[in-house]
Amino acid sequence: MRDRNGELLKSTLILSIGQIVPKFLTFIILPILTTYLTQRDYGLYELTISVASFCIPMFSLQIQQGVFRYLIENKINKENIITDSFYFLILIFVIFSLPVVGCWYLYTKSIYLSTVFFLAYFFEMLLTWAGQTVRGLGDNVSYSMAYICYSVCFFAVLVCELLLNKTLSIYNVVAAMIISYALSAVFLLVKDKLYSYICLASFDKKVLKVLLAYSIPMVISSAALWIVNLSDRFFVSGMLGVEVTAVYAVANKVPNLFNSFYGIFNLAWTENTSKLTKDEKSCDYYSLFFKSFYNVMVGLMLLLICAGPIIFKILINSKYNNAYSLMPWLYIGVFFSSLVSFLGSIYIGEKRTKDVGVSSAVGAVINVLINLFFMKQFGIIVAALSTIISYAIIFVYRAIDIKKYVTIKYNLKSIVEGLITIIFVSIFNMEFSIIRWMISLIIMITYNWVFNRNTVVALGEKVMGKFARK
């Protein structure tokens, strides 16, 4: 049997490089944007990013995910997959250009700004497609380099515009986005010679139908999880006021940062599940890996909750102190979100994307109902609890349903112990005191020593082994 965990580690490390540099540059770019953009322009910038995260999966019907999944399996001709998906995205661009530009015009009253917003969406969609394509071809290094290229270009173009104009506007920022997305997409097209696979003669409707049958259910999942993640803020704003929304947003900063880094692992894990053979799946691989993964996630959440007072003091202004009590609960939301994504990747590996969409939709409906009926009465804590409950229900649904397709056994005793530990430490740390913090620290160290010691040692040995071979 191949060393799948070693391959998973290698992929995670490579993909991490492509995410760490952009995250670092984001922290540098943020002060520039908030300093030189007007509040209106910065608000438009944030709004267009939020809209992009919702609209791009809708426009593309997540066909990029189908491209990755079928290329990595390599059962259908590569030229057909790449050609069909490329021309499909061009067609989608033409179809949606007028409606999207029209909607933005109604909001901005500027045809130029509306057009450049949509161009930014198109080139971001093209970069996403090219990125998933090269990953499907097995080139994670180029994928990571492309996103480093985007961030460096975006930063460089912004600085050049600032030096030339002595100020920035939303037009400058969106132009920088378009240039950066376009250059990064061209980098992948040239570096991996994707253009050589694109040929109109290779277009095959049957292949396109296969790709869309796989990817369309993931649109439902993407929209549903977007609702679970972001609908809380709309309810908080509408029912409790904009000031409370700011508190909730601040409390989410660090938990969301962890979510971003977990996404790196999940990319590699999705690739890993897509490569597993039938023999590997039948040898309790998923069962053993889930046990280790669950214990590590519990240990990480305990560590973050214990580090909360230090992180809060360094990163967050004291006027937001009332956000502190929310953070432990938001970590639990991130914990269940990670478990949901973990099982979602197994569905993707098994090409059961319809089940991903159904389970996500159920969670989204529950999230909205809890916020709608309880937030006004019980306040901002409902926003955090609705996310936890929604993700927990999705996790339980997937954990049971996925056993229809793969062999996976759960150690219920271990799962319950970990969950009780997180909940106890979260309740314990809703208010800060040295005694509470020290007790939580002891619990965190003890849990990680008992449950994660061997995993950490094994992981360290693999990392050192890979560096030694280099």
C-alpha positions in Angstrom: 0.0 0.0 0.0 1.3 3.5 -0.9 2.1 5.9 1.8 -1.1 8.0 1.5 -0.5 9.9 4.7 3.0 10.9 3.4 1.5 12.1 0.1 -1.2 14.0 2.1 1.5 15.7 4.1 3.5 16.6 1.0 0.5 18.1 -0.7 -0.5 20.0 2.4 3.0 21.5 2.7 3.1 22.5 -1.0 -0.4 24.0 -0.9 0.5 25.8 2.4 3.2 27.8 0.7 0.6 29.0 -1.8 -1.7 30.2 1.0 0.7 31.6 3.6 2.2 34.2 1.3 -1.2 35.6 0.2 -2.4 35.6 3.9 0.8 37.5 4.9 0.4 40.1 2.0 -3.3 40.5 3.0 -2.2 41.9 6.4 0.1 44.3 4.6 -2.4 45.4 2.0 -5.3 45.9 4.5 -3.8 49.1 6.1 -3.1 50.5 2.6 -6.7 50.0 1.6 -8.3 51.3 4.8 -6.0 54.4 4.7 -6.3 55.5 1.1 -9.8 54.3 0.2 -12.9 56.3 1.2 -15.3 54.4 3.4 -17.7 54.1 0.5 -14.9 52.7 -1.8 -13.7 50.3 0.9 -17.3 49.2 1.5 -17.7 48.5 -2.2 -14.4 46.5 -2.3 -15.6 44.3 0.6 -19.0 44.0 -1.0 -17.7 42.8 -4.3 -15.5 40.2 -2.7 -18.5 38.9 -0.7 -20.6 38.8 -3.9 -17.8 37.1 -5.8 -17.7 34.3 -3.2 -21.4 33.6 -3.8 -21.7 34.4 -7.5 -18.7 32.6 -9.0 -19.8 29.2 -7.9 -23.2 30.0 -9.2 -21.9 31.2 -12.6 -19.5 28.4 -13.2 -21.8 25.7 -11.8 -18.7 24.5 -9.9 -17.5 22.9 -13.1 -13.9 23.5 -12.0 -14.4 20.9 -9.2 -15.6 18.4 -11.9 -12.5 19.1 -13.9 -10.2 18.4 -11.0 -12.0 15.2 -10.0 -12.1 13.6 -13.4 -8.6 14.7 -14.4 -7.1 13.3 -11.3 -8.8 10.0 -12.0 -7.9 10.3 -15.7 -10.5 7.9 -17.1 -11.8 10.4 -19.7 -9.6 12.1 -22.3 -7.9 15.2 -20.9 -8.5 17.2 -24.0 -12.2 16.7 -23.8 -12.4 17.7 -20.1 -10.3 20.8 -20.4 -11.8 21.9 -23.7 -15.4 21.4 -22.6 -15.0 23.2 -19.3 -13.1 26.1 -20.9 -15.7 26.8 -23.6 -18.5 26.3 -21.0 -17.0 29.1 -18.9 -16.6 31.4 -21.9 -20.3 30.8 -22.7 -21.3 31.5 -19.1 -19.4 34.7 -19.2 -21.3 35.9 -22.2 -24.7 34.8 -20.8 -24.3 36.5 -17.4 -22.4 39.6 -18.5 -25.5 41.8 -19.1 -27.5 40.7 -16.0 -24.6 41.1 -13.6 -23.4 44.4 -15.0 -27.1 45.6 -14.9 -27.5 44.6 -11.3 -24.3 46.4 -10.3 -25.3 49.4 -12.3 -28.5 49.7 -10.3 -26.4 49.8 -7.1 -23.4 51.9 -8.2 -25.0 54.0 -11.0 -21.7 53.6 -12.9 -21.6 51.5 -16.0 -17.8 51.5 -16.0 -17.5 50.3 -12.4 -20.2 47.7 -13.0 -18.3 46.4 -16.0 -14.9 46.2 -14.2 -16.5 44.3 -11.3 -17.8 41.7 -13.7 -14.4 41.5 -15.5 -12.8 40.8 -12.1 -15.3 38.0 -11.5 -14.5 36.5 -15.0 -10.7 36.5 -14.5 -11.1 35.1 -10.9 -13.3 32.4 -12.4 -10.6 31.7 -15.1 -7.9 31.5 -12.5 -9.9 29.1 -10.4 -10.5 26.9 -13.4 -6.8 26.9 -14.4 -5.8 26.2 -10.8 -8.1 23.2 -10.5 -7.0 22.0 -13.9 -3.3 21.9 -13.0 -4.1 20.3 -9.7 -6.0 17.6 -11.6 -2.9 17.2 -13.8 -0.9 16.6 -10.6 0.9 20.0 -10.4 0.2 21.4 -7.0 3.5 23.5 -7.1 2.2 25.5 -10.1 -1.2 25.9 -8.3 0.5 27.4 -5.3 2.9 29.6 -7.4 -0.1 31.0 -9.2 -1.8 32.3 -6.0 1.5 33.7 -4.8 1.8 35.4 -8.2 -1.7 36.9 -7.8 -1.0 38.3 -4.3 2.5 39.7 -5.3 1.0 41.3 -8.5 -1.9 42.8 -6.6 0.4 44.3 -4.0 2.8 45.6 -6.7 0.1 47.1 -8.9 -1.5 48.8 -5.9 1.9 50.3 -4.8 2.6 51.5 -8.4 -0.9 53.1 -8.6 -0.4 54.8 -5.2 3.0 56.1 -6.2 1.7 57.5 -9.5 -1.6 58.9 -8.3 -0.8 59.6 -4.6 -4.1 58.1 -3.7 -6.3 55.1 -4.4 -9.9 54.6 -5.6 -12.1 51.6 -6.0 -11.3 51.8 -9.8 -7.6 51.4 -9.0 -8.2 48.5 -6.7 -10.5 46.5 -9.1 -8.0 47.2 -12.0 -5.3 45.7 -9.8 -7.5 42.7 -9.2 -8.2 42.2 -12.9 -4.5 42.5 -13.9 -3.4 40.1 -11.1 -6.1 37.5 -11.8 -5.3 37.7 -15.6 -1.5 37.4 -15.2 -1.9 34.5 -12.7 -4.3 32.6 -15.1 -1.9 33.2 -18.0 1.0 31.9 -15.9 -0.8 28.6 -15.5 -1.9 28.5 -19.1 1.7 28.9 -20.2 3.5 27.0 -17.4 1.5 23.8 -17.8 0.7 24.4 -21.5 -3.1 24.2 -20.8 -3.6 26.0 -24.2 -2.4 22.8 -25.9 -5.3 20.9 -24.5 -7.9 23.4 -25.8 -9.2 22.5 -29.2 -12.8 23.0 -30.6 -12.6 19.6 -32.3 -12.2 18.0 -28.9 -15.5 19.4 -27.6 -17.8 16.6 -26.5 -21.3 17.2 -25.1 -21.3 13.8 -23.3 -18.2 14.7 -21.4 -19.7 18.1 -20.5 -22.8 16.4 -19.2 -20.7 14.1 -17.0 -18.8 17.1 -15.6 -22.0 19.1 -14.9 -23.8 16.1 -13.4 -20.9 15.9 -10.9 -20.5 19.6 -10.2 -24.1 21.1 -10.1 -25.0 19.5 -6.8 -22.0 21.2 -5.3 -23.5 24.6 -6.2 -26.3 23.9 -3.7 -23.7 23.0 -1.1 -21.7 26.1 -1.8 -24.7 28.4 -1.5 -26.0 26.6 1.6 -22.7 26.8 3.5 -22.4 30.4 2.4 -25.7 31.0 4.1 -24.6 29.1 7.3 -21.4 31.1 7.4 -22.7 34.6 6.6 -26.5 34.8 7.3 -25.8 35.2 11.0 -24.4 38.7 10.3 -27.5 39.8 8.4 -29.7 38.6 11.3 -27.5 40.3 13.9 -27.5 43.6 11.9 -31.2 43.5 11.2 -32.4 42.4 14.7 -29.7 43.7 17.1 -28.1 46.6 15.2 -25.0 47.5 13.3 -22.9 48.0 16.4 -23.5 44.5 17.6 -22.6 43.2 14.1 -19.2 44.8 14.5 -18.7 42.9 17.8 -19.7 39.7 16.1 -17.3 40.4 13.2 -14.4 41.1 15.6 -15.1 37.9 17.6 -15.0 35.9 14.3 -11.6 37.2 13.2 -9.3 34.6 14.7 -11.7 31.6 14.3 -12.1 32.5 10.6 -8.3 32.7 10.2 -8.1 29.1 11.5 -10.8 28.2 9.0 -8.7 29.6 6.2 -5.7 27.5 7.1 -7.8 24.4 7.5 -8.9 25.0 3.9 -5.3 24.3 2.9 -5.4 20.8 4.5 -8.9 20.2 3.0 -7.6 20.8 -0.5 -4.9 18.1 0.0 -7.4 15.8 1.7 -9.9 16.1 -1.2 -7.1 15.1 -3.6 -6.1 12.2 -1.3 -9.6 10.8 -1.2 -9.9 11.0 -5.0 -6.8 8.8 -5.4 -7.5 6.0 -2.9 -7.9 2.5 -4.4 -10.7 0.1 -3.4 -8.2 -2.0 -1.4 -7.1 1.1 0.6 -10.7 2.1 1.3 -11.5 -1.4 2.6 -8.5 -1.5 5.0 -10.0 0.8 7.6 -8.0 3.8 6.2 -10.9 6.2 6.7 -11.6 4.9 10.2 -8.1 5.2 11.4 -7.5 8.6 9.9 -10.8 10.0 11.2 -9.9 8.9 14.7 -6.5 10.8 14.6 -8.0 13.7 12.8 -10.8 14.2 15.3 -8.4 14.0 18.3 -6.1 16.6 16.6 -9.0 18.9 15.9 -10.1 18.8 19.5 -6.6 19.4 20.7 -6.2 22.4 18.4 -9.5 23.9 19.5 -8.5 23.6 23.2 -5.1 25.2 22.3 -6.8 28.1 20.5 -9.3 28.7 23.4 -6.4 28.8 25.8 -4.5 31.2 23.6 -7.6 33.3 23.3 -6.8 35.9 26.0 -3.3 36.5 24.5 -4.5 36.7 20.9 -7.4 39.0 21.9 -5.1 41.4 23.8 -2.7 41.6 20.9 -5.0 41.9 17.9 -8.3 43.4 19.2 -9.0 46.8 20.7 -10.2 46.9 24.2 -13.5 48.6 23.1 -14.5 45.2 21.8 -14.0 43.3 25.1 -17.6 42.1 25.0 -16.6 40.0 21.9 -14.3 37.8 24.1 -17.1 35.6 25.5 -18.2 34.7 22.0 -14.9 33.4 20.8 -14.9 30.0 22.5 -18.3 29.2 20.9 -17.1 30.4 17.5 -14.2 28.0 17.8 -16.7 25.1 18.3 -18.5 26.3 15.1 -15.2 26.1 13.3 -14.6 22.7 14.8 -17.8 21.3 13.4 -17.3 23.1 10.1 -13.9 21.3 9.7 -15.6 17.9 10.5 -18.2 18.7 7.8 -15.6 19.6 5.2 -13.6 16.4 6.1 -16.6 14.2 5.3 -17.5 16.3 2.4 -14.2 15.5 0.8 -14.9 11.8 1.1 -18.2 12.3 -0.7 -16.3 14.1 -3.5 -13.8 11.3 -3.7 -16.8 8.9 -4.1 -18.5 11.3 -6.6 -21.5 11.5 -4.3 -21.9 15.3 -4.7 -25.7 15.2 -4.6 -25.5 14.0 -0.9 -23.2 17.0 -0.2 -25.8 19.4 -1.5 -28.7 17.8 0.4 -26.9 17.8 3.8 -25.7 21.4 3.3 -29.2 22.6 2.4 -30.7 21.0 5.5 -28.1 22.8 7.7 -28.7 26.2 6.0 -32.5 25.9 6.6 -31.9 25.1 10.3 -29.5 28.0 10.7 -31.9 30.5 9.3 -34.8 29.2 11.4 -32.8 29.3 14.7 -31.7 32.9 14.0 -35.2 34.0 12.9 -37.0 32.6 16.0 -34.5 33.0 18.8 -32.0 35.9 18.1 -34.4 38.7 19.1 -35.1 37.0 22.4 -31.7 35.7 23.4 -29.3 38.0 21.6 -25.9 37.6 19.8 -25.1 34.2 21.4 -27.7 32.7 19.1 -25.6 33.6 16.1 -22.8 31.4 17.4 -25.1 28.6 18.6 -27.0 28.5 15.3 -23.8 27.9 13.4 -22.7 25.2 15.9 -26.1 23.4 15.7 -26.3 23.7 11.9 -22.8 22.3 11.3 -23.4 19.6 14.0 -26.5 18.4 12.2 -24.8 18.4 8.9 -21.9 16.4 10.4 -24.2 13.8 12.0 -26.2 13.4 8.8 -23.0 12.9 6.7 -21.4 10.7 9.3 -24.3 8.3 9.1 -25.1 8.6 5.4 -21.5 8.2 4.2 -21.3 4.7 5.6 -23.5 3.6 2.7 -20.5 4.2 0.4 -17.3 3.7 2.4 -16.1 1.7 5.4 -15.7 4.0 8.3 -16.1 3.2 12.0 -16.5 5.8 14.7 -15.2 5.6 18.2 -18.2 7.1 19.9 -16.6 7.1 23.4 -13.7 9.2 22.0 -16.0 11.5 20.1 -18.2 12.2 23.1 -15.1 12.7 25.4 -13.6 15.2 23.0 -16.9 17.1 22.6 -17.6 17.3 26.3 -14.0 18.6 26.9 -14.4 21.4 24.3 -17.8 22.5 25.6 -16.6 22.5 29.2 -13.5 24.6 28.4 -15.6 27.0 26.3 -18.2 27.6 29.1 -15.3 27.9 31.5 -13.6 30.6 29.4 -16.6 32.9 28.6 -15.1 35.1 31.3 -11.3 35.5 31.9 -9.5 34.9 35.1 -6.0 33.6 35.8 -7.4 30.5 37.7 -9.8 29.6 34.8 -7.0 30.1 32.3 -4.6 27.9 34.2 -7.1 25.1 34.7 -8.0 25.2 31.0 -4.3 25.1 30.1 -3.8 22.0 32.2 -6.8 20.3 30.5 -5.5 21.2 27.1 -2.0 19.9 27.8 -3.4 16.7 29.3 -5.7 16.0 26.4 -3.0 16.5 23.8 -0.5 14.4 25.7 -3.0 11.5 26.1 -4.6 11.6 22.6 -2.2 13.4 20.3 1.3 12.6 21.5 1.8 9.7 19.0 0.3 11.6 16.1 2.5 14.6 16.7 5.6 12.5 17.0 4.7 10.5 13.8 4.0 13.8 11.9 7.3 15.3 13.1 9.2 12.3 11.9 7.6 12.4 8.5 8.3 16.2 8.1 11.9 15.8 9.2 12.3 12.8 6.9 11.1 14.7 3.9 13.4 17.6 4.7 16.3 15.2 5.2 15.8 13.6 1.8 15.9 17.1 0.2 
